[in-house]
Amino acid sequence: MPELVIILVKILVAFGALILIAAYMTWMERRVFALVQVRYGPNRVGLAGLLQPIADGIKLMFKETIIPDRADKFLFYFAPAITLIPALAAFAVVPFGDTVTIFGKKVDLLIADVNVGILYIFALSGMGVYGVVLGAWASNSKYPLLGGLRSSAQLISYELSLGLSLLGVVMISGTLSLKGIVAGQANLPYIFLQPVGFLLFLVCMIAETNRAPFDLPEAESELTGGFHTEYSSMNFATYFLAEYCNMVTFSAVAATFFLGGWRGPILPPVVWFLLKILAFMFFFMWLRATTPRLRYDQLMAFGWKVLLPLSILNVIATAVIIVMFDL
């Protein structure tokens, strides 16, 4: 099978699975909310409501797109795509399985083995905020603009700690390639060597994906919906899909860096990888269902005064241990 065909098949399978998982995470979230808050979730469309995401998608496709007067129409349409495309492209360097043999040819179960994979993910995840800010500005409305400004400040603040939380793993493994990081966990997952880094990354990825209790860019009680207040139909759906794709991607990164990626006994590697992603997604949803939103000053103070110093101390401690024990 030609190399180009294999790459195209991997792209279609990986991105198709990512979008499908993101869509069905909306069903899972509503069911988790129902379980935690003792109420009904979707249970009418399909068995246990499993066709609800499809019904919602069809509904949004046929809803009218309303554009505010004096809005920048080009940016208003284009901004959601700026948020979604990096969320999808970042998944390209995440290994989701072991090497398999197809038609006598060994194929790695990842789209691209980039030797600076984590830098690639950070670069793309940082671009997502442009879609939020541009969409907020293009709406020509004060409430979305305030939500967009909040989002830019929040993401810039927490990206520093996010990067530093993974630096300890990079120092131990000696590589920036996600495939190499998974290979380094053949005997012991890095969560046992970097427990503080894992906890820091867990908090930072919640803030980076704008999830409760760090969902200040939306803040419905203050901003009537935040940066996407003026969006409807498929434009709104694109923002919504980008958020869930980001959640899946960051869950995959957390599983790759701290839980051994696709490694696990008995079950196939891809199944293990999906189970680990689902565990992190459940954590996102459980947290949103049970915790109140922080105030904005609490959010920023926590990022700069707590997470950043702890991240720096974790990197220093890791470096000292590596030198002392010649790891």
C-alpha positions in Angstrom: 0.0 0.0 0.0 1.5 3.4 -1.0 2.7 5.6 1.9 0.4 8.4 1.0 -2.6 6.2 1.1 -1.7 4.9 4.6 -1.3 8.5 5.8 -4.6 9.6 4.4 -6.4 6.6 5.9 -4.8 7.4 9.3 -5.9 11.0 9.1 -9.5 10.1 8.2 -9.7 7.4 10.9 -8.1 9.5 13.7 -9.9 12.8 12.9 -13.2 11.0 12.3 -12.9 9.2 15.6 -11.9 12.5 17.4 -15.0 14.3 16.1 -17.3 11.3 16.9 -15.9 11.0 20.4 -16.2 14.8 20.9 -19.9 14.7 19.7 -20.7 11.8 22.0 -19.0 13.5 25.0 -22.0 15.9 25.0 -24.3 12.9 25.6 -21.9 11.5 28.2 -21.8 14.9 30.0 -25.5 15.2 30.2 -25.8 11.6 31.5 -23.1 12.3 34.1 -24.9 15.5 35.2 -28.1 13.5 35.5 -26.4 10.9 37.6 -24.6 13.4 39.9 -27.6 15.8 40.3 -30.3 13.1 40.5 -32.3 14.1 37.4 -33.1 12.9 33.9 -30.6 13.1 31.1 -31.3 12.5 27.4 -33.4 9.4 27.1 -35.9 9.9 24.2 -33.9 9.9 20.9 -32.5 6.4 20.4 -31.6 3.8 23.1 -30.8 5.7 26.3 -30.7 8.9 24.2 -27.7 7.7 22.2 -29.0 9.4 19.0 -29.3 12.8 20.8 -26.0 14.2 19.5 -27.0 13.4 16.0 -30.4 15.0 16.5 -28.7 18.1 18.0 -26.3 18.3 15.0 -29.2 18.1 12.5 -31.1 20.8 14.4 -28.2 23.2 14.4 -27.5 22.7 10.7 -31.0 23.9 9.9 -31.2 26.8 12.4 -30.9 30.3 11.1 -27.6 32.1 11.3 -28.1 35.5 12.8 -25.3 38.1 12.4 -25.4 41.3 14.5 -25.5 44.7 12.7 -22.1 46.2 12.1 -20.4 42.9 12.9 -17.3 42.0 10.9 -18.9 39.3 8.8 -15.7 37.7 7.5 -14.2 37.3 10.9 -17.6 36.4 12.4 -17.8 33.4 10.2 -14.0 32.5 10.2 -13.3 32.8 13.9 -14.9 29.5 15.0 -12.8 27.7 12.4 -9.6 29.2 13.9 -10.6 27.6 17.2 -11.6 24.2 15.7 -8.7 23.5 13.2 -5.9 23.7 15.8 -7.9 21.5 18.2 -8.1 18.8 15.5 -4.5 19.3 14.1 -3.0 19.0 17.6 -4.1 15.4 17.8 -1.9 14.5 14.8 1.2 13.8 16.9 -0.5 11.7 19.7 0.3 8.0 19.4 -3.0 6.0 20.0 -1.6 2.5 19.6 1.3 0.2 19.0 2.9 -0.6 15.6 0.7 -2.9 13.5 1.3 -4.8 10.3 -1.0 -3.9 7.3 -0.5 -5.7 4.0 3.0 -6.8 5.1 4.0 -3.2 6.1 4.6 -2.0 9.6 2.5 1.1 10.4 2.7 3.3 13.5 -0.7 4.2 15.0 -0.1 7.9 14.9 -0.4 10.4 12.0 3.0 12.0 12.4 6.0 11.2 14.6 7.4 14.7 15.2 10.5 14.8 17.3 9.3 18.0 18.9 5.7 16.8 19.3 4.8 18.5 22.6 6.0 21.9 21.2 3.8 21.3 18.2 0.8 20.7 20.5 1.5 23.8 22.6 1.9 25.9 19.4 -1.5 24.8 18.1 -3.3 25.0 21.4 -2.1 28.5 21.8 -3.7 29.5 18.5 -7.2 28.6 19.7 -7.4 31.7 21.7 -7.2 33.8 18.5 -10.5 32.3 17.4 -12.1 33.2 20.7 -10.8 36.8 20.7 -11.5 37.4 17.0 -15.0 36.0 17.3 -15.7 38.2 20.4 -14.4 41.3 18.7 -16.2 40.6 15.4 -19.5 40.4 17.2 -19.4 44.1 17.9 -20.9 43.6 21.3 -19.5 44.4 24.7 -20.4 41.2 26.5 -18.6 38.9 24.0 -15.7 41.3 23.9 -15.3 41.1 27.7 -15.5 37.3 27.5 -12.8 37.3 24.8 -10.5 39.4 26.8 -11.0 37.2 29.8 -10.2 34.2 27.7 -6.9 35.6 26.4 -5.7 36.6 29.8 -6.7 33.2 31.3 -5.0 31.1 28.6 -1.8 33.2 28.6 -1.6 32.9 32.4 -2.1 29.1 32.5 -0.1 28.2 29.5 3.1 29.0 31.4 2.3 26.5 34.2 1.0 24.0 31.7 4.3 23.9 29.8 6.4 23.7 33.0 4.2 20.9 34.4 5.3 18.7 31.5 8.9 19.7 31.6 9.8 17.2 34.3 8.6 14.3 32.1 10.6 15.7 29.2 13.7 15.9 31.4 13.3 12.3 32.6 12.5 10.8 29.2 15.1 12.9 27.4 12.8 13.5 24.4 10.1 15.8 23.1 8.5 13.1 20.9 5.3 11.7 22.3 6.1 8.3 20.9 9.5 8.3 22.7 7.7 9.4 25.9 5.3 6.4 25.7 8.3 4.1 25.0 10.0 5.5 28.2 7.1 4.2 30.3 7.5 0.5 29.4 8.3 -0.3 33.1 6.7 2.5 35.1 4.2 5.3 34.2 5.6 8.8 34.8 2.7 9.6 37.2 4.8 7.8 39.9 7.9 9.9 39.1 6.0 13.2 38.5 3.0 13.2 40.8 3.2 17.0 41.4 3.6 17.6 37.7 0.5 15.5 37.0 -1.6 17.4 39.5 -0.4 20.7 38.0 -1.1 19.6 34.5 -4.6 18.4 35.6 -5.5 21.8 36.9 -3.9 23.7 34.0 -5.7 21.7 31.3 -9.1 22.4 32.9 -8.3 26.2 32.7 -6.9 25.8 29.1 -10.1 24.2 27.9 -12.3 26.8 29.7 -14.1 24.2 31.8 -15.6 24.7 35.2 -14.6 25.9 37.7 -12.4 27.9 35.3 -15.0 28.7 32.7 -14.7 32.5 33.2 -14.7 33.3 29.4 -18.4 32.2 29.3 -19.6 33.1 32.8 -23.3 33.0 31.9 -24.4 34.9 35.1 -22.1 37.9 34.2 -21.6 37.9 30.4 -24.9 36.3 29.1 -22.9 33.5 27.5 -19.5 35.1 27.0 -17.5 35.3 23.8 -20.1 33.3 21.8 -23.2 35.2 22.9 -24.0 36.4 19.4 -23.4 33.1 17.7 -26.1 30.6 16.6 -26.6 27.6 14.4 -23.4 25.9 13.0 -21.2 28.8 14.0 -22.0 28.1 17.7 -21.7 24.4 17.1 -18.2 24.9 15.8 -17.1 26.6 19.0 -18.9 23.9 21.0 -17.2 21.1 19.0 -13.8 22.8 19.4 -14.1 22.9 23.1 -14.8 19.1 23.3 -12.0 18.3 20.8 -9.6 20.3 23.0 -10.8 18.3 26.0 -10.2 15.0 24.2 -6.7 16.2 22.9 -5.6 17.3 26.4 -6.9 14.1 27.9 -4.8 12.2 25.3 -1.8 14.3 26.2 -2.3 13.6 29.9 -2.6 9.9 29.3 0.5 9.9 27.1 2.7 11.8 29.5 1.6 10.3 32.8 -0.3 7.1 32.3 1.8 5.3 29.7 -0.3 6.2 26.7 -1.7 3.2 25.0 0.2 0.7 27.3 -1.8 -1.7 29.4 -2.3 -5.5 30.0 -4.7 -7.9 28.3 -6.8 -5.4 26.3 -5.7 -4.0 22.9 -3.6 -0.8 23.0 -6.2 1.3 21.3 -8.8 0.2 23.9 -6.5 1.1 26.8 -5.9 4.5 25.2 -9.6 5.2 24.8 -10.3 4.1 28.4 -7.7 6.5 29.8 -9.2 9.4 27.7 -12.7 8.5 29.0 -11.4 8.6 32.6 -10.1 12.1 32.1 -13.3 13.2 30.3 -15.3 11.9 33.2 -13.2 13.9 35.6 -13.9 17.1 33.5 -17.7 16.4 33.7 -17.7 15.4 37.4 -15.9 18.6 38.3 -18.3 20.7 36.3 -21.3 19.1 38.0 -20.1 19.5 41.5 -17.9 22.7 41.8 -18.9 26.4 41.7 -17.1 28.8 39.4 -14.2 30.8 40.8 -14.2 34.6 40.8 -11.9 36.1 38.1 -9.4 37.6 40.7 -9.3 34.1 42.4 -8.6 32.5 39.0 -5.7 34.8 38.1 -4.2 34.8 41.6 -4.3 31.0 41.7 -2.5 30.8 38.3 0.3 33.3 39.0 0.8 32.9 42.8 0.2 29.2 43.3 0.6 27.2 40.1 3.5 29.0 38.5 5.8 28.9 41.6 4.9 25.2 42.1 5.7 24.4 38.5 9.1 26.1 38.7 9.8 24.3 42.0 8.8 20.9 40.4 11.2 21.5 37.5 14.1 22.5 39.9 13.4 19.5 42.1 13.4 17.1 39.1 16.6 18.5 37.8 18.3 18.1 41.2 17.1 14.5 41.5 18.2 13.6 38.0 21.7 15.0 38.7 22.0 13.4 42.2 20.9 9.9 41.1 22.3 10.1 37.6 19.0 9.2 36.0 
